[in-house]
Amino acid sequence: MLLSQTTVYKSVTAYYHWGGSDYKVLNPFYKVVVQNVKGLQWIASEAWTTSSVFHTPRLMPYLGGTLGIAIRRGEIPGLRDFLLSIRPNDQPDNNPGNNMVRQFWEAVFGCRLEPPAGWVEAGGDVCTGQEDLRDVETNCGDVSELRPEYNVYKAVYALAHALHDLMQCVPGTGPFSGNRCASLQRLEHWQLVHYLERVNFTTGFGDRVSFDDNGDALAIYDILNWAWLQDGSVQVENVGVIDESAPAGQELTLDEDRIFWNFESRKPPRSVCSESCPPGTRVARKKGEPVCCFDCISCAEGEVSNTTDSAECLKCPEDFWSSPERDLCIPKGVEFLSYQESLGISLMTASLLGALICAVVLGIFTHYRNTPVVKANNSELSFLLLLSLKLCFLCSLLFIGRPRLWTCQLRHAAFGISFVLCVSCILVKTMVVLAVFRTSKPGGKASLKWFGAGQQRGTVLVLTSFQAAICTAWLVSASPTPHKNMRYHNDKIVYECVVGSVAGFGALLGYIGLLAFLSFLLAFLARNLPDNFNEAKFITFSMLIFCAVWISFVPAYISSPGKYADAVEIFAILASSFGILVALFGPKCYIILLRPERNTKKALMGRASTKT
């Protein structure tokens, strides 16, 4: 006996060379019992598949469920009736087979056909030769397991078909040299072999008989299974057929539902070195081991495999990312400062609130435009300043929502021009405050001619036009554009506006900073003017807030990723705008609405006289 254990588990194939006593046959299997080798699926060779010597209560816990091949079982029509009709007197005495029949007859019926002397006297029975085999228990009529006999039956019929074809040969059309036919009187063995090789017929049992190019009969085997029943008995079940003559792909027929599996689960064993790699993984061969042994490696992020036992993982397209299971590419998430999220809603609300406050203040100043407080603060510049602040608040809305080409181009241009307009008004107001103060000095009246209403409007226009020129050059040379940023998140696309030209963006901010610094410097120099010139102090405070906000903005903007950079810029716009609005217009609205007694020329001049 040769035991062959493969590299897969739970499967053992045993090739058995039959011979010797039952003890020698069973001894190797008793070693299996001693070593308690359970949980294996035995595959039996043809030599011992049909042997009943293994069907013992001691072996079946280990060998139950064995699968094996056996010579095809067949049916021979009329054989059972023929066997049961045999009589010892039907054969001539000189027939050698008659002696075997006589011995069989005497053994089955316990009698003698030709009793020796003293047989009858001793009470022995004499056979009549007419006894009926149907009246006794014997295997003579058992034709349920005709396996070698069925092969003999097919061999005889193959020879009969060959002889029939040989005899059908028409002279002059034979297969041999000179178109000769074979003669039964002078038949050569090679001539009979010629016809045997071409035999092709189907038995009454439905099996095809023919030979291949090598002269071998086309193989046909039954697949048997040892079913271990609950009562301890064994039932050999035919669960399939291997038929070499079947059409391609149908050579094996197996009824898996009828197979008895000797495992606790009663299911087929998983005889594999490594389980199949599911989608989302790839196969990694183990070095020095069979190809059926491998590891399943999960696909990296951004890669997928959608088939079982995939050899590699495929990278997802640029706008897609791998699912959590790594078996499907799904569209990446999109991130930008949206009107639907809480941060976007908060900033939008603050922006609209600031614009509304500007409109309310503008309405108050318009209504009280003839009062001393409004007139003393250069009402025309105040109106223009309020309008520019309103634009500053509203331009922040361009930073919210999915970036488009027009919003990217407009947001910075609108922001830059609005703030320059605002700071220019403040700068001119500061210069006017200084000029007015100088008129109170000897020889200072001449300075006012340079700061009339026309000069003020012209100065604001020139300063704002310069910023407009910077924005135009920037948009023409390297315009800001929407961009898909994938550096921050692997599974998310951050939509943002790239500035295009860093120099252009720097020039825009630098120009605003320059004007703000000049305004702050002039206002700081004028901070000690009399009380009726408190405007300089308010301008100083507003510009201090403005500069502090935008100096803090630069590092915060650089370090903020994605949509938070836009949020930082909006916050800077709103904070600086609210700072200017509150610092410059808060005290005036307080006097106009809550302290109207101080909104008189006398009150203003009185304070000035007290100060001087």
TACORSUL-V185196 format. One record per helix or strand of 2 or more residues. SS is the DSSP state (h for helix, s for strand). FROM is the first residue (numbers start at 1). TO is the last residue. If there is no record, write none. Layout:
ss = (SS:SS)
from = (FROM:FROM)
to = (TO:TO)
This chain:
ss = (s:s:h:s:h:h:s:h:h:h:s:s:h:h:h:h:h:s:s:s:s:s:h:s:s:s:s:s:s:s:h:h:h:h:h:h:s:s:h:h:h:h:h:h)
from = (2:11:22:41:52:57:67:79:88:96:111:125:133:139:148:177:189:200:208:220:234:252:256:281:294:303:314:320:329:333:342:372:379:405:445:453:481:492:502:531:535:563:596:601)
to = (5:15:34:44:54:63:71:84:90:109:112:126:135:141:167:179:196:202:211:228:243:254:258:285:298:304:315:322:331:335:367:376:399:439:451:477:485:498:525:533:559:594:598:611)
